[in-house]
Amino acid sequence: MLSYRHSYHAGNFADVLKHCVLIHVLEYLQKKDKPFCYVDTHAGAGMYSLRSEQSLKTNEYQQGIGALWSLDGMPASLDAYRSLIATFNKPKELNFYPGSPLIAMQLMRKQDRLSLFELHNTEVKVLEAAIKRDKRVSIYHQDGFAHCLKLMPPQQRRGLVFIDPSYEIKTEYEQVLETLKQLYKRFATGTYVLWYPVVERYRIDELEKKIQASEFKNVQLFELGQLIDSDERGMSASGMIVINPPWTLKAEMEQVLPFLAEKLGAAGQGSYKIKQLVDE
């Protein structure tokens, strides 16, 4: 079984970018009354304590949500993101950070549906406890890469697939691309959101080139860097690749990313990228 546990990293700078994009896409889907589906291929535990031994060992959240918690003058969408995180905490306290499944649940309506995949034995039990009983939600103790394909095309004909693996196994860089290709063949009008870490920059350069050479249309990339790229071990930046993004997303990221790069960058090393990888 894989050893990655997101509890060490919950609420860090990568989660800030990841969940700001997720919230924007879900709010955009809400604009129509018709139901939509949300599929999470690597759902994780659902909820994370920022006072846990794992979180306190790294303190990564302090350079993420912690750095934004009491800031004034943020872009409106970051205020909304912070307010959503606050609903999982006592007033003026920051002790818990929700994962993408619970964030999605907060934003989805009674007619919408969530399908959550988690392979890790321990994480899936914690996820089930966090979700409790909710008729909108189906939890699968399965490999999300393989089994999410069975849900496409969704009955709702509207939806978002959120792909957020750990990349603990290097072959996952190829696997995410192949999974996206298969999903796109089945449901070309869906929105697909892929998170990636920048640990070895050449892997991301290769991923970008392969996406540009594939059949996808309308693909945008948003990246937030905390450190200058280095050959040393560790994540310097992370990004989101969005297929069929809301038309409003790029303009929002043009406001959000410069602010985050300034506030969350380490020792003036913050950076950001906004790219139209593939035209419409």
Accessible surface in RSA format (square Angstrom, percent):
REM  Atomic radii and reference values for relative SASA: ProtOr
REM  Chains: A
REM  Algorithm: Lee & Richards
REM  Probe-radius: 1.40
REM  Slices: 20
REM RES _ NUM      All-atoms   Total-Side   Main-Chain    Non-polar    All polar
REM                ABS   REL    ABS   REL    ABS   REL    ABS   REL    ABS   REL
RES MET A   1   142.94  74.0  59.58  39.4  83.35 198.5  65.26  55.5  77.68 102.9
RES LEU A   2    70.17  39.1  65.31  46.7   4.87  12.2  67.91  47.7   2.26   6.1
RES SER A   3    88.41  74.7  67.04  89.5  21.37  49.2  51.84 110.4  36.56  51.2
RES TYR A   4    80.16  37.4  66.41  37.8  13.75  35.8  61.00  45.8  19.16  23.6
RES ARG A   5    66.40  27.9  62.73  32.0   3.67   8.7  11.89  16.3  54.51  33.0
RES HIS A   6    29.59  16.2  29.10  20.2   0.49   1.2  22.28  23.0   7.30   8.5
RES SER A   7    17.10  14.4  16.61  22.2   0.49   1.1  16.57  35.3   0.53   0.7
RES TYR A   8    72.28  33.7  70.32  40.0   1.97   5.1  34.57  26.0  37.72  46.5
RES HIS A   9    50.79  27.8  50.56  35.1   0.23   0.6  33.38  34.4  17.41  20.3
RES ALA A  10     3.06   2.8   0.59   0.9   2.46   5.6   0.59   0.8   2.46   6.5
RES GLY A  11     0.00   0.0   0.00   N/A   0.00   0.0   0.00   0.0   0.00   0.0
RES ASN A  12     5.49   3.8   5.49   5.3   0.00   0.0   2.17   5.2   3.32   3.2
RES PHE A  13     7.13   3.6   6.96   4.3   0.17   0.4   6.96   4.2   0.17   0.5
RES ALA A  14     2.84   2.6   2.84   4.4   0.00   0.0   2.84   4.0   0.00   0.0
RES ASP A  15     1.31   0.9   1.31   1.3   0.00   0.0   0.00   0.0   1.31   1.3
RES VAL A  16     0.00   0.0   0.00   0.0   0.00   0.0   0.00   0.0   0.00   0.0
RES LEU A  17     0.00   0.0   0.00   0.0   0.00   0.0   0.00   0.0   0.00   0.0
RES LYS A  18     6.61   3.2   6.61   4.1   0.00   0.0   0.87   0.8   5.75   6.1
RES HIS A  19     4.07   2.2   4.07   2.8   0.00   0.0   2.06   2.1   2.00   2.3
RES CYS A  20     5.40   4.1   1.70   1.9   3.70   8.7   3.28   8.3   2.13   2.3
RES VAL A  21     0.00   0.0   0.00   0.0   0.00   0.0   0.00   0.0   0.00   0.0
RES LEU A  22     0.00   0.0   0.00   0.0   0.00   0.0   0.00   0.0   0.00   0.0
RES ILE A  23     9.94   5.7   9.94   7.4   0.00   0.0   9.94   7.2   0.00   0.0
RES HIS A  24    21.56  11.8  18.55  12.9   3.01   7.7  15.43  15.9   6.13   7.1
RES VAL A  25     0.81   0.5   0.81   0.7   0.00   0.0   0.81   0.7   0.00   0.0
RES LEU A  26     0.00   0.0   0.00   0.0   0.00   0.0   0.00   0.0   0.00   0.0
RES GLU A  27    73.46  42.2  70.19  53.1   3.27   7.8  20.58  39.8  52.89  43.2
RES TYR A  28    70.16  32.8  66.39  37.8   3.77   9.8  38.10  28.6  32.06  39.5
RES LEU A  29    17.35   9.7  17.15  12.3   0.21   0.5  17.35  12.2   0.00   0.0
RES GLN A  30    57.00  31.9  44.76  32.7  12.24  29.2   9.46  20.1  47.54  36.1
RES LYS A  31   153.74  75.0 114.31  70.1  39.43  93.9  71.58  64.4  82.16  87.5
RES LYS A  32   130.67  63.7 126.65  77.7   4.03   9.6  73.65  66.3  57.02  60.7
RES ASP A  33   126.27  88.4 115.01 114.5  11.26  26.6  35.14  82.7  91.13  90.9
RES LYS A  34   140.75  68.7 137.69  84.5   3.06   7.3  82.78  74.5  57.97  61.8
RES PRO A  35    50.78  37.0  50.72  46.2   0.06   0.2  50.72  41.9   0.06   0.4
RES PHE A  36     0.00   0.0   0.00   0.0   0.00   0.0   0.00   0.0   0.00   0.0
RES CYS A  37    10.19   7.7  10.19  11.4   0.00   0.0   9.19  23.3   1.00   1.1
RES TYR A  38     0.14   0.1   0.00   0.0   0.14   0.4   0.00   0.0   0.14   0.2
RES VAL A  39     2.18   1.4   2.18   2.0   0.00   0.0   2.18   1.9   0.00   0.0
RES ASP A  40     0.00   0.0   0.00   0.0   0.00   0.0   0.00   0.0   0.00   0.0
RES THR A  41     1.71   1.2   0.00   0.0   1.71   4.1   0.00   0.0   1.71   2.6
RES HIS A  42    45.74  25.0  37.83  26.3   7.91  20.2  33.61  34.6  12.12  14.1
RES ALA A  43     4.33   4.0   0.00   0.0   4.33   9.9   0.02   0.0   4.31  11.4
RES GLY A  44    12.57  15.5   0.00   N/A  12.57  15.5  12.47  34.2   0.10   0.2
RES ALA A  45     4.66   4.3   4.66   7.2   0.00   0.0   4.66   6.6   0.00   0.0
RES GLY A  46     0.00   0.0   0.00   N/A   0.00   0.0   0.00   0.0   0.00   0.0
RES MET A  47    46.82  24.2  38.03  25.2   8.79  20.9  38.03  32.3   8.79  11.6
RES TYR A  48    11.44   5.3   8.26   4.7   3.18   8.3   7.25   5.4   4.19   5.2
RES SER A  49    38.98  32.9  30.39  40.6   8.59  19.8  21.42  45.6  17.56  24.6
RES LEU A  50     0.07   0.0   0.07   0.1   0.00   0.0   0.07   0.1   0.00   0.0
RES ARG A  51   115.55  48.5  98.39  50.2  17.16  40.9  52.96  72.4  62.59  37.9
RES SER A  52    28.89  24.4  18.97  25.3   9.92  22.8  28.76  61.3   0.12   0.2
RES GLU A  53   148.69  85.4 133.62 101.1  15.07  35.9  53.20 102.9  95.49  78.0
RES GLN A  54    53.09  29.7  52.48  38.4   0.61   1.4   5.16  11.0  47.93  36.4
RES SER A  55     3.58   3.0   3.21   4.3   0.37   0.9   0.76   1.6   2.82   4.0
RES LEU A  56    86.40  48.1  72.74  52.0  13.65  34.3  72.90  51.2  13.50  36.3
RES LYS A  57   158.37  77.3 121.61  74.6  36.76  87.5  79.89  71.9  78.48  83.6
RES THR A  58    51.30  36.5  24.84  25.2  26.46  63.1  30.51  41.0  20.79  31.4
RES ASN A  59    61.67  42.5  61.67  59.6   0.00   0.0  14.22  34.2  47.45  45.9
RES GLU A  60    51.04  29.3  48.02  36.3   3.02   7.2  24.36  47.1  26.68  21.8
RES TYR A  61    11.35   5.3  10.22   5.8   1.13   2.9   3.76   2.8   7.59   9.4
RES GLN A  62    81.50  45.6  73.19  53.5   8.31  19.8  16.73  35.6  64.78  49.1
RES GLN A  63    93.29  52.2  91.31  66.7   1.98   4.7  38.89  82.8  54.39  41.3
RES GLY A  64     0.00   0.0   0.00   N/A   0.00   0.0   0.00   0.0   0.00   0.0
RES ILE A  65     0.00   0.0   0.00   0.0   0.00   0.0   0.00   0.0   0.00   0.0
RES GLY A  66    19.90  24.5   0.00   N/A  19.90  24.5   2.37   6.5  17.53  39.3
RES ALA A  67    38.11  35.0  17.29  26.7  20.83  47.4  27.11  38.2  11.01  29.2
RES LEU A  68     0.31   0.2   0.31   0.2   0.00   0.0   0.31   0.2   0.00   0.0
RES TRP A  69    46.88  18.8  35.94  17.4  10.94  25.7  31.23  16.7  15.64  25.4
RES SER A  70    99.97  84.5  70.79  94.5  29.18  67.2  51.61 109.9  48.37  67.8
RES LEU A  71    48.92  27.2  46.09  33.0   2.84   7.1  47.24  33.2   1.68   4.5
RES ASP A  72   132.49  92.8 110.82 110.3  21.67  51.2  38.17  89.8  94.32  94.1
RES GLY A  73    74.23  91.5   0.00   N/A  74.23  91.5  41.96 115.1  32.27  72.3
RES MET A  74    14.67   7.6   0.23   0.2  14.44  34.4   0.66   0.6  14.00  18.6
RES PRO A  75    25.27  18.4  13.00  11.9  12.27  44.6  24.82  20.5   0.45   2.8
RES ALA A  76    83.28  76.6  68.71 106.0  14.57  33.2  72.30 101.8  10.99  29.1
RES SER A  77    28.75  24.3  16.88  22.5  11.86  27.3  21.48  45.7   7.27  10.2
RES LEU A  78     0.02   0.0   0.00   0.0   0.02   0.0   0.00   0.0   0.02   0.0
RES ASP A  79    54.58  38.2  53.67  53.4   0.91   2.2  23.22  54.6  31.37  31.3
RES ALA A  80    48.32  44.4  36.06  55.7  12.26  27.9  43.05  60.6   5.27  14.0
RES TYR A  81     1.19   0.6   1.19   0.7   0.00   0.0   1.19   0.9   0.00   0.0
RES ARG A  82    44.17  18.5  44.17  22.5   0.00   0.0   9.98  13.6  34.19  20.7
RES SER A  83    67.86  57.3  60.94  81.3   6.91  15.9  35.40  75.4  32.46  45.5
RES LEU A  84    17.73   9.9  13.10   9.4   4.63  11.6  17.22  12.1   0.51   1.4
RES ILE A  85     0.00   0.0   0.00   0.0   0.00   0.0   0.00   0.0   0.00   0.0
RES ALA A  86    39.72  36.5  33.91  52.3   5.80  13.2  34.16  48.1   5.56  14.7
RES THR A  87    89.84  63.9  51.44  52.2  38.40  91.5  61.05  82.0  28.79  43.5
RES PHE A  88    42.63  21.3  22.99  14.2  19.64  51.1  30.58  18.5  12.05  34.5
RES ASN A  89    20.69  14.3   0.25   0.2  20.43  49.2   6.60  15.9  14.08  13.6
RES LYS A  90   147.68  72.0 139.16  85.4   8.53  20.3  85.06  76.6  62.62  66.7
RES PRO A  91   122.15  89.0 100.85  91.9  21.30  77.4 112.11  92.6  10.04  62.4
RES LYS A  92   201.80  98.4 162.90  99.9  38.91  92.6 113.97 102.6  87.83  93.6
RES GLU A  93    73.11  42.0  69.31  52.4   3.80   9.0  27.62  53.4  45.48  37.1
RES LEU A  94    16.21   9.0  10.97   7.8   5.24  13.2  10.97   7.7   5.24  14.1
RES ASN A  95    35.44  24.4  35.44  34.2   0.00   0.0   6.47  15.6  28.97  28.0
RES PHE A  96    87.31  43.7  87.31  54.1   0.00   0.0  87.31  52.9   0.00   0.0
RES TYR A  97     0.48   0.2   0.48   0.3   0.00   0.0   0.48   0.4   0.00   0.0
RES PRO A  98     0.00   0.0   0.00   0.0   0.00   0.0   0.00   0.0   0.00   0.0
RES GLY A  99     6.08   7.5   0.00   N/A   6.08   7.5   6.08  16.7   0.00   0.0
RES SER A 100     6.40   5.4   4.05   5.4   2.36   5.4   0.49   1.0   5.92   8.3
RES PRO A 101     0.01   0.0   0.01   0.0   0.00   0.0   0.01   0.0   0.00   0.0
RES LEU A 102    16.74   9.3  16.06  11.5   0.68   1.7  16.06  11.3   0.68   1.8
RES ILE A 103     0.00   0.0   0.00   0.0   0.00   0.0   0.00   0.0   0.00   0.0
RES ALA A 104     0.00   0.0   0.00   0.0   0.00   0.0   0.00   0.0   0.00   0.0
RES MET A 105    33.17  17.2  27.21  18.0   5.96  14.2  27.26  23.2   5.92   7.8
RES GLN A 106    94.34  52.8  63.30  46.3  31.04  73.9   5.67  12.1  88.67  67.3
RES LEU A 107    24.06  13.4  21.01  15.0   3.05   7.7  23.74  16.7   0.32   0.9
RES MET A 108    11.55   6.0   0.00   0.0  11.55  27.5   0.10   0.1  11.45  15.2
RES ARG A 109    52.55  22.1  45.62  23.3   6.94  16.5  49.20  67.2   3.35   2.0
RES LYS A 110   181.23  88.4 165.60 101.6  15.63  37.2 111.31 100.2  69.92  74.5
RES GLN A 111    63.03  35.2  50.92  37.2  12.11  28.8  33.21  70.7  29.83  22.6
RES ASP A 112     0.00   0.0   0.00   0.0   0.00   0.0   0.00   0.0   0.00   0.0
RES ARG A 113    98.71  41.4  98.42  50.2   0.29   0.7  32.70  44.7  66.00  40.0
RES LEU A 114     1.45   0.8   0.00   0.0   1.45   3.7   0.01   0.0   1.45   3.9
RES SER A 115    18.71  15.8  18.40  24.6   0.30   0.7   0.09   0.2  18.62  26.1
RES LEU A 116     0.00   0.0   0.00   0.0   0.00   0.0   0.00   0.0   0.00   0.0
RES PHE A 117     2.17   1.1   2.17   1.3   0.00   0.0   2.17   1.3   0.00   0.0
RES GLU A 118    18.85  10.8  17.70  13.4   1.15   2.7   1.22   2.4  17.63  14.4
RES LEU A 119    85.86  47.8  82.76  59.2   3.09   7.8  82.76  58.1   3.09   8.3
RES HIS A 120    25.98  14.2  24.91  17.3   1.06   2.7  18.41  19.0   7.56   8.8
RES ASN A 121    75.25  51.9  74.81  72.3   0.44   1.1  22.25  53.6  53.00  51.2
RES THR A 122    63.55  45.2  61.33  62.2   2.22   5.3  33.19  44.6  30.37  45.9
RES GLU A 123    10.15   5.8  10.15   7.7   0.00   0.0   2.69   5.2   7.46   6.1
RES VAL A 124     5.14   3.4   5.14   4.7   0.00   0.0   5.14   4.5   0.00   0.0
RES LYS A 125   143.37  69.9 136.42  83.7   6.95  16.5  80.46  72.4  62.91  67.0
RES VAL A 126    62.02  40.8  58.84  53.3   3.18   7.7  61.38  53.3   0.64   1.7
RES LEU A 127     0.00   0.0   0.00   0.0   0.00   0.0   0.00   0.0   0.00   0.0
RES GLU A 128    86.69  49.8  79.84  60.4   6.85  16.3  25.89  50.1  60.81  49.6
RES ALA A 129    69.96  64.3  50.59  78.1  19.37  44.1  62.34  87.8   7.62  20.2
RES ALA A 130    26.32  24.2   5.18   8.0  21.13  48.1  15.00  21.1  11.32  30.0
RES ILE A 131     8.73   5.0   2.54   1.9   6.18  14.9   2.57   1.9   6.16  16.7
RES LYS A 132   159.98  78.0 136.21  83.6  23.77  56.6 107.59  96.8  52.39  55.8
RES ARG A 133   244.59 102.7 211.81 108.0  32.78  78.1  86.15 117.7 158.44  96.0
RES ASP A 134    36.86  25.8  20.98  20.9  15.88  37.5   9.31  21.9  27.55  27.5
RES LYS A 135   208.72 101.8 176.32 108.2  32.39  77.1 127.94 115.2  80.78  86.0
RES ARG A 136    42.64  17.9  40.66  20.7   1.99   4.7  15.37  21.0  27.27  16.5
RES VAL A 137    20.50  13.5   0.84   0.8  19.66  47.4   1.03   0.9  19.47  52.8
RES SER A 138    50.08  42.3  44.71  59.7   5.37  12.4  13.38  28.5  36.71  51.4
RES ILE A 139    48.45  27.6  17.18  12.8  31.28  75.4  17.18  12.4  31.28  84.9
RES TYR A 140    68.04  31.8  64.79  36.9   3.25   8.5  46.88  35.2  21.16  26.1
RES HIS A 141    91.09  49.8  67.88  47.2  23.22  59.4  43.03  44.3  48.06  55.9
RES GLN A 142    64.37  36.0  60.70  44.4   3.67   8.7  15.61  33.2  48.76  37.0
RES ASP A 143    48.63  34.1  46.21  46.0   2.42   5.7  15.01  35.3  33.62  33.5
RES GLY A 144     2.78   3.4   0.00   N/A   2.78   3.4   0.00   0.0   2.78   6.2
RES PHE A 145    10.20   5.1   8.49   5.3   1.71   4.4   8.69   5.3   1.50   4.3
RES ALA A 146    54.27  49.9  39.78  61.4  14.49  33.0  47.79  67.3   6.48  17.2
RES HIS A 147    46.13  25.2  44.55  31.0   1.58   4.0  21.87  22.5  24.26  28.2
RES CYS A 148     0.00   0.0   0.00   0.0   0.00   0.0   0.00   0.0   0.00   0.0
RES LEU A 149    35.16  19.6  33.47  23.9   1.69   4.2  33.70  23.7   1.47   3.9
RES LYS A 150   154.91  75.6 117.70  72.2  37.21  88.6  92.84  83.6  62.07  66.1
RES LEU A 151    52.50  29.2  42.71  30.6   9.78  24.6  48.17  33.8   4.33  11.6
RES MET A 152    13.94   7.2   0.28   0.2  13.66  32.5   0.67   0.6  13.28  17.6
RES PRO A 153    63.35  46.2  48.81  44.5  14.55  52.9  48.81  40.3  14.55  90.4
RES PRO A 154     6.84   5.0   3.74   3.4   3.10  11.3   6.84   5.6   0.00   0.0
RES GLN A 155   168.20  94.1 140.37 102.6  27.83  66.3  50.88 108.3 117.32  89.0
RES GLN A 156    43.18  24.1  24.50  17.9  18.68  44.5  10.82  23.0  32.36  24.5
RES ARG A 157   147.19  61.8 135.62  69.1  11.57  27.5  57.39  78.4  89.80  54.4
RES ARG A 158    38.53  16.2  34.14  17.4   4.39  10.5  26.27  35.9  12.26   7.4
RES GLY A 159     3.77   4.6   0.00   N/A   3.77   4.6   0.28   0.8   3.49   7.8
RES LEU A 160     0.29   0.2   0.00   0.0   0.29   0.7   0.09   0.1   0.20   0.5
RES VAL A 161     1.25   0.8   1.25   1.1   0.00   0.0   1.25   1.1   0.00   0.0
RES PHE A 162     0.00   0.0   0.00   0.0   0.00   0.0   0.00   0.0   0.00   0.0
RES ILE A 163     0.00   0.0   0.00   0.0   0.00   0.0   0.00   0.0   0.00   0.0
RES ASP A 164    24.64  17.3  17.38  17.3   7.27  17.2   0.04   0.1  24.60  24.5
RES PRO A 165     1.48   1.1   0.00   0.0   1.48   5.4   0.53   0.4   0.95   5.9
RES SER A 166    32.71  27.6   8.98  12.0  23.73  54.7  10.44  22.2  22.27  31.2
RES TYR A 167     7.20   3.4   2.14   1.2   5.06  13.2   2.14   1.6   5.06   6.2
RES GLU A 168    68.89  39.6  39.24  29.7  29.65  70.6  35.14  68.0  33.76  27.6
RES ILE A 169    79.87  45.5  76.40  56.9   3.47   8.4  79.87  57.5   0.00   0.0
RES LYS A 170    92.30  45.0  85.59  52.5   6.71  16.0  65.28  58.8  27.02  28.8
RES THR A 171    90.84  64.6  86.34  87.5   4.50  10.7  78.47 105.4  12.37  18.7
RES GLU A 172    12.85   7.4  12.85   9.7   0.00   0.0   2.09   4.0  10.77   8.8
RES TYR A 173    17.65   8.2  15.06   8.6   2.59   6.7  13.19   9.9   4.46   5.5
RES GLU A 174    82.00  47.1  81.42  61.6   0.59   1.4  49.82  96.4  32.19  26.3
RES GLN A 175    68.73  38.4  64.23  46.9   4.50  10.7  23.41  49.8  45.32  34.4
RES VAL A 176     0.00   0.0   0.00   0.0   0.00   0.0   0.00   0.0   0.00   0.0
RES LEU A 177     3.86   2.2   3.86   2.8   0.00   0.0   3.86   2.7   0.00   0.0
RES GLU A 178    83.08  47.7  82.87  62.7   0.21   0.5  43.47  84.1  39.61  32.3
RES THR A 179     8.76   6.2   6.08   6.2   2.68   6.4   2.48   3.3   6.28   9.5
RES LEU A 180     0.95   0.5   0.80   0.6   0.16   0.4   0.80   0.6   0.16   0.4
RES LYS A 181    52.02  25.4  52.02  31.9   0.00   0.0  13.78  12.4  38.25  40.7
RES GLN A 182    60.26  33.7  60.26  44.0   0.00   0.0  16.71  35.6  43.55  33.0
RES LEU A 183     0.00   0.0   0.00   0.0   0.00   0.0   0.00   0.0   0.00   0.0
RES TYR A 184    23.76  11.1  23.18  13.2   0.58   1.5  12.08   9.1  11.68  14.4
RES LYS A 185   144.35  70.4 106.18  65.2  38.17  90.9  69.90  62.9  74.45  79.3
RES ARG A 186   101.70  42.7  81.12  41.3  20.59  49.0  24.47  33.4  77.23  46.8
RES PHE A 187     9.24   4.6   6.45   4.0   2.79   7.3   9.24   5.6   0.00   0.0
RES ALA A 188    51.49  47.3  41.06  63.4  10.43  23.7  41.06  57.8  10.43  27.6
RES THR A 189   112.91  80.3  88.73  89.9  24.18  57.6  81.49 109.5  31.42  47.5
RES GLY A 190     1.46   1.8   0.00   N/A   1.46   1.8   1.46   4.0   0.00   0.0
RES THR A 191    13.70   9.7  13.15  13.3   0.55   1.3   0.00   0.0  13.70  20.7
RES TYR A 192     0.88   0.4   0.42   0.2   0.46   1.2   0.53   0.4   0.34   0.4
RES VAL A 193     0.00   0.0   0.00   0.0   0.00   0.0   0.00   0.0   0.00   0.0
RES LEU A 194     0.98   0.5   0.96   0.7   0.02   0.1   0.96   0.7   0.02   0.1
RES TRP A 195    20.52   8.2  20.52   9.9   0.00   0.0  20.52  10.9   0.00   0.0
RES TYR A 196     0.00   0.0   0.00   0.0   0.00   0.0   0.00   0.0   0.00   0.0
RES PRO A 197     8.12   5.9   7.86   7.2   0.26   0.9   7.86   6.5   0.26   1.6
RES VAL A 198     1.77   1.2   1.59   1.4   0.18   0.4   1.59   1.4   0.18   0.5
RES VAL A 199    47.37  31.2  38.40  34.8   8.96  21.6  38.60  33.5   8.77  23.8
RES GLU A 200    63.67  36.6  57.12  43.2   6.55  15.6  25.33  49.0  38.35  31.3
RES ARG A 201    51.82  21.8  44.78  22.8   7.04  16.8  36.68  50.1  15.14   9.2
RES TYR A 202   111.59  52.1 107.88  61.4   3.71   9.7  88.76  66.7  22.83  28.1
RES ARG A 203    50.56  21.2  47.73  24.3   2.83   6.7   3.17   4.3  47.39  28.7
RES ILE A 204     0.38   0.2   0.38   0.3   0.00   0.0   0.38   0.3   0.00   0.0
RES ASP A 205    59.73  41.8  57.33  57.1   2.40   5.7  17.17  40.4  42.57  42.5
RES GLU A 206    82.60  47.4  81.00  61.3   1.60   3.8  28.23  54.6  54.37  44.4
RES LEU A 207     5.28   2.9   2.91   2.1   2.36   5.9   4.85   3.4   0.43   1.2
RES GLU A 208    12.99   7.5  12.99   9.8   0.00   0.0   2.81   5.4  10.18   8.3
RES LYS A 209   140.33  68.5 134.92  82.8   5.41  12.9  82.27  74.0  58.06  61.8
RES LYS A 210    77.35  37.7  73.62  45.2   3.73   8.9  58.21  52.4  19.14  20.4
RES ILE A 211     0.00   0.0   0.00   0.0   0.00   0.0   0.00   0.0   0.00   0.0
RES GLN A 212    91.46  51.1  68.72  50.2  22.74  54.2  19.58  41.7  71.88  54.5
RES ALA A 213    89.47  82.3  48.88  75.4  40.59  92.3  59.22  83.4  30.26  80.2
RES SER A 214    23.61  20.0   1.96   2.6  21.65  49.9   8.04  17.1  15.57  21.8
RES GLU A 215    75.10  43.1  58.81  44.5  16.29  38.8  56.83 109.9  18.26  14.9
RES PHE A 216     0.97   0.5   0.00   0.0   0.97   2.5   0.00   0.0   0.97   2.8
RES LYS A 217   122.98  60.0 122.98  75.5   0.00   0.0  67.10  60.4  55.88  59.5
RES ASN A 218    23.78  16.4  23.78  23.0   0.00   0.0   4.48  10.8  19.30  18.7
RES VAL A 219     0.00   0.0   0.00   0.0   0.00   0.0   0.00   0.0   0.00   0.0
RES GLN A 220    15.60   8.7  15.60  11.4   0.00   0.0   0.50   1.1  15.09  11.4
RES LEU A 221     0.03   0.0   0.03   0.0   0.00   0.0   0.03   0.0   0.00   0.0
RES PHE A 222     0.00   0.0   0.00   0.0   0.00   0.0   0.00   0.0   0.00   0.0
RES GLU A 223     5.18   3.0   5.18   3.9   0.00   0.0   0.63   1.2   4.55   3.7
RES LEU A 224     1.11   0.6   1.11   0.8   0.00   0.0   1.11   0.8   0.00   0.0
RES GLY A 225     1.59   2.0   0.00   N/A   1.59   2.0   0.51   1.4   1.08   2.4
RES GLN A 226    23.29  13.0  22.63  16.5   0.66   1.6   3.27   7.0  20.02  15.2
RES LEU A 227    74.06  41.2  70.26  50.3   3.80   9.6  70.26  49.3   3.80  10.2
RES ILE A 228   123.84  70.5 113.18  84.3  10.66  25.7 118.89  85.6   4.95  13.4
RES ASP A 229    64.80  45.4  44.18  44.0  20.62  48.8  28.81  67.8  35.98  35.9
RES SER A 230    57.95  49.0  38.23  51.0  19.72  45.4  38.07  81.1  19.88  27.9
RES ASP A 231   160.11 112.2 121.19 120.6  38.91  92.0  43.00 101.2 117.11 116.8
RES GLU A 232   138.50  79.5 126.97  96.1  11.53  27.5  48.85  94.5  89.65  73.2
RES ARG A 233   243.62 102.3 204.35 104.2  39.27  93.5  81.45 111.3 162.17  98.3
RES GLY A 234    39.56  48.8   0.00   N/A  39.56  48.8  33.93  93.1   5.63  12.6
RES MET A 235    51.16  26.5  32.67  21.6  18.49  44.0  29.82  25.4  21.34  28.3
RES SER A 236     9.06   7.7   8.52  11.4   0.55   1.3   6.79  14.5   2.27   3.2
RES ALA A 237     2.38   2.2   2.38   3.7   0.00   0.0   2.38   3.4   0.00   0.0
RES SER A 238     0.01   0.0   0.01   0.0   0.00   0.0   0.00   0.0   0.01   0.0
RES GLY A 239     0.00   0.0   0.00   N/A   0.00   0.0   0.00   0.0   0.00   0.0
RES MET A 240     0.00   0.0   0.00   0.0   0.00   0.0   0.00   0.0   0.00   0.0
RES ILE A 241     0.76   0.4   0.25   0.2   0.51   1.2   0.25   0.2   0.51   1.4
RES VAL A 242     0.00   0.0   0.00   0.0   0.00   0.0   0.00   0.0   0.00   0.0
RES ILE A 243     1.07   0.6   1.07   0.8   0.00   0.0   1.07   0.8   0.00   0.0
RES ASN A 244    34.73  23.9  28.09  27.1   6.64  16.0  13.30  32.0  21.43  20.7
RES PRO A 245    11.89   8.7   1.09   1.0  10.80  39.3   1.15   0.9  10.74  66.8
RES PRO A 246     5.94   4.3   1.97   1.8   3.97  14.4   5.30   4.4   0.64   4.0
RES TRP A 247   202.75  81.4 175.65  85.0  27.10  63.6 168.21  89.7  34.54  56.0
RES THR A 248    35.37  25.2  32.06  32.5   3.31   7.9  31.89  42.8   3.48   5.3
RES LEU A 249     0.00   0.0   0.00   0.0   0.00   0.0   0.00   0.0   0.00   0.0
RES LYS A 250    72.64  35.4  72.44  44.4   0.20   0.5  38.89  35.0  33.75  36.0
RES ALA A 251    62.71  57.7  55.59  85.8   7.12  16.2  57.12  80.4   5.59  14.8
RES GLU A 252    37.53  21.5  31.88  24.1   5.65  13.5  13.28  25.7  24.25  19.8
RES MET A 253     0.00   0.0   0.00   0.0   0.00   0.0   0.00   0.0   0.00   0.0
RES GLU A 254    83.05  47.7  69.19  52.3  13.85  33.0  25.82  49.9  57.22  46.7
RES GLN A 255   123.52  69.1 111.01  81.1  12.51  29.8  32.57  69.3  90.95  69.0
RES VAL A 256     0.33   0.2   0.33   0.3   0.00   0.0   0.33   0.3   0.00   0.0
RES LEU A 257     0.00   0.0   0.00   0.0   0.00   0.0   0.00   0.0   0.00   0.0
RES PRO A 258    46.72  34.1  39.93  36.4   6.79  24.7  41.31  34.1   5.42  33.7
RES PHE A 259    31.90  16.0  27.51  17.0   4.39  11.4  31.16  18.9   0.74   2.1
RES LEU A 260     0.00   0.0   0.00   0.0   0.00   0.0   0.00   0.0   0.00   0.0
RES ALA A 261     9.72   8.9   6.90  10.6   2.83   6.4   7.31  10.3   2.41   6.4
RES GLU A 262   130.69  75.0 100.28  75.9  30.42  72.4  45.11  87.3  85.58  69.9
RES LYS A 263    84.41  41.2  61.40  37.7  23.01  54.8  21.86  19.7  62.55  66.6
RES LEU A 264     6.08   3.4   1.39   1.0   4.68  11.8   4.12   2.9   1.96   5.3
RES GLY A 265    18.58  22.9   0.00   N/A  18.58  22.9   0.96   2.6  17.63  39.5
RES ALA A 266    34.72  31.9  27.70  42.7   7.03  16.0  34.72  48.9   0.00   0.0
RES ALA A 267   100.20  92.1  49.93  77.0  50.28 114.4  70.41  99.2  29.79  78.9
RES GLY A 268    81.69 100.7   0.00   N/A  81.69 100.7  41.78 114.7  39.91  89.4
RES GLN A 269    57.50  32.2  49.08  35.9   8.42  20.0  14.98  31.9  42.51  32.2
RES GLY A 270    25.94  32.0   0.00   N/A  25.94  32.0   0.80   2.2  25.14  56.3
RES SER A 271    58.11  49.1  52.98  70.7   5.12  11.8  39.36  83.8  18.74  26.3
RES TYR A 272    97.94  45.7  77.37  44.0  20.57  53.5  40.38  30.3  57.56  71.0
RES LYS A 273    76.14  37.1  71.46  43.8   4.68  11.1  54.29  48.9  21.85  23.3
RES ILE A 274    44.10  25.1  14.88  11.1  29.22  70.4  14.88  10.7  29.22  79.3
RES LYS A 275    78.04  38.1  72.89  44.7   5.15  12.3  51.06  46.0  26.98  28.7
RES GLN A 276    69.04  38.6  41.27  30.2  27.78  66.1  29.69  63.2  39.35  29.8
RES LEU A 277    12.43   6.9   1.52   1.1  10.90  27.4   1.98   1.4  10.45  28.1
RES VAL A 278    22.94  15.1  18.65  16.9   4.30  10.4  22.94  19.9   0.00   0.0
RES ASP A 279   105.74  74.1  98.91  98.4   6.83  16.2  31.26  73.6  74.48  74.3
RES GLU A 280   165.43  95.0 116.40  88.1  49.03 116.7  47.16  91.2 118.27  96.6
END  Absolute sums over single chains surface
CHAIN  1 A    13024.2      10610.6       2413.6       6961.3       6063.0
END  Absolute sums over all chains
TOTAL         13024.2      10610.6       2413.6       6961.3       6063.0
